[in-house]
């Protein structure tokens, strides 16, 4: 059975704004917590929208986080974060493009900007 972390755990770990919660989050990560792409997307939106972390910095910091947590297809997540840091696309669009480019998943979209990133 996996131990899943939610966005609040990831945020407390990244922001280190509450020592007690940080310690719990850090221990969960050390114990092999699992990060879902949906949770990563929520973290991106909170850090961008609420904390105004610049896209490039956000992408870089979260790529390091992906290395610390268990995740399915971490290369897809890191590619999506890299694309997010270099473009104005929403993170979910970057994630879809990464699934397409890394795993060959077909993506159907009407979004012209996203279509430019697809194979």
Buried (B, 14 or more C-beta within 10 A) or exposed (E): EEEEBEBBBBBBBBBEEEEEBBEBBBEBBEEEBBBBBEBBBBBBBBBBEEEEBEBEEBBEBBBEBBEEBBBEBBEBBBBBBBBBBEBEBBBBBBBBBBBBBBEEBEBEBEBEEBEEBBE
